[in-house]
Amino acid sequence: MDILNFLMMGFEVALQPQNLLIAFIGAFIGTIVGLLPGLGPINGVAILLPFAYALGLPVDSALILLAAVYLGCEYGGRISAILLNVPGDAGAIMTTLDGYPLAQQGKAGIALSLSSVSSFIGSTIAFIGIVLFAPLLAKWAIAFGPAEYFALMVFAIVCLTGLVSTQPFKTLIMALMGLALSTVGMDAITGVYRFTFDSVGLSDGIAFTTLVIGLFSVSEILLMLERTTIGKVVLKQGKRSLFNVKEFFSALATIIRGSLIGFFSGILPGAGATVASAMAYTTERKMARDNSQFGKGDLRGLAAPESANNAAACGSFVPMLTLGVPGSGTTAVMMGALMMYNITPGPQLFSEQPTLVWALIASLMIGNIILLVLNLPLVGFFARMLSVPSYILIPIIATVSFVGVYAIHSNIFDLLLCMGLGVAGYVLRKFDFPLAPLILGFVLGQLMESNLRRALSISQGELSILWSSPISIGLWIMSALLLILPIVRKYLFIKKQKSI
Amino acid sequence: MKSERILTGIIAVCGLFLLIYACSFEAPISYDPVGPKAFPILLMGLITASAVYLTVRPAIMFEPVELGWTKHLLGKLVLCVLALTVYAVIFEGFGFIVATLLMTIAVGKLFNGKTIPVAITGLVLSMCTYYLFDRVLDVPLPLGFFG
């Protein structure tokens, strides 16, 4: 049982006192970031990333921190969704549908406790999924050459545009921009400066942290300026603060189904927690014999999205660790973090850095347990965080973000670049251009170009090498199908609209 | 819809400009058959093409986007961007503590804070973060004229 040995080794690393403390801090910060409306896992991970690096944390501790923040956000998002009807992050949008009505009926305690147990089960099932599937996938992916890799990355980007978005071209353009931004700076092979406009600050390329903080932190501050004050937590005090056995068993099947849906949609690049929770919710509503209570405070409507979004968050680690293609915006940021440590994620990671990989996987489980323990008793404390006024919160976000960017090169240019990116990100977000694909593109850009160039070097410029193996042909066919899908969908949509 | 067409139009023009710019990337010696310019040219071409499509697509393909930009809000947005940009510019010259204090007051006021609580927040925030990062966490921050 190789896998069990590796897993034990991972737990050994993750259970070291320092890493345990880091996981605890990450889980705590993650929950707070998650519950604050507007701030989601990408923001949390983006803001903490430069510190993990600047502090000189070893790579496994840094990843444990970021993973704990990620999971924490998925836990935290539900608190504001249930108490305020405002999703704390995108993955918690579906949670408002039944969570808030429950809170209005004086069942906030039941809703909060049941949803944290759902989250826990979701993560646990996904954890088991990772342990079972990831090593297999990595073993299979080791046969990938540069041509297969190139095809895989094209597939990942097409997946984003075809599967999830209602606006495929907007998603596509953002992913392309991310790829293009990654070419800024000196070309690694020839030493030619690209898109630098003779600026010294750009000659190294755009630092990952600057991009992420600009796009997600600065633009978020501007978006928050638009929102008027959020409602106050006014709740009827319920009798119970914990669900009972009957309630738990009525939701158990839902939780397990939600977890499976979440895990598998987490594995697909780009689908992520938001899509997973929506899918789990609609599936449950369709399957339920009596669905009259959905949207009015059905426990199943609460359990399904919560188990799914946590399972998806864990599931999105699978493609990152095994293929080097992140499954969500947040794992794209984490992959950027790995690259800052000069580690290229991919199938070799399992054989070359087994301790790192298994420590990260083990820390998902540990973070999950910490979160459950934190969330059941401390929910009142976290809820109070919602009343921190924005005139205190926003300057804190701005300060921490700027310090993070400044810490990279200690120069003003990066700060101004970050501001520019932030304003651009804000405008794009206003027009419904999604930013996560841009990050995905940026992270994949260099790998994609170097694999393309390596493949063509091997074939001496012959393009047919790109579709010469069964794996790459399969990936190209799947990409083509996914490209056609949204066009067909849009066509059907227009036809329907015209007939009305 | 009109403003969206303008935005994608700008993206298309920028894409085209960068496409032409990318054509000038020449390696002195060729190391690989692809060279440094093929990938950027491919990307810029695709970006320009998608942006052109988004600009000229028929009205039925648009999904409603609510901007909600009132004059009042736009004013606040500009002030906020300005405050943060000034913060970036004076970050080194004025030093972290003073710059953060000023930024907190400006941004805090924009988020409807009252002067005294905002000023106290600024003082506590700038001192604490300076101490935390520069002293405890070893992330060097500029002191400006206190240095």
Interface residues (C-beta under 8 A of the other chain):
Chain A: F51 A54 L55 G56 T166 Q167 F169 K170 L172 I173 L176 M177 L179 A180 T183 D187 I189 T190 G191 V192 R194 F195 V218 I221 L222 M224 L225 E226 T229 P389 S390 Y391 I392 I394 P395 I396 A398 T399 V400 F402 V403 Y406 A407 S410 I412 L415 L416 C418 M419 G422 V423 V427 K430 F431 D432 M448 E449 L452 R453 L456 S457 Q460 G461 K490 I494 Q497
Chain B: S3 E4 L7 I11 L18 Y21 A22 F25 E26 A27 P28 I29 S30 Y31 D32 P33 V34 G35 P36 K37 F39 P40 L43 M44 L46 I47 S50 A51 Y53 L54 I60 M61 E63 V65 L67 G68 L73 K76 L77 C80 V81 L84 T85 Y87 A88 V89 F91 E92 F96 T100 M103 T104 V107 G108 K109 L110 F111 N112 G113 P117 V118 T121 G122 L125 S126 T129 F133 L137 D138 V139 P140 L141 P142
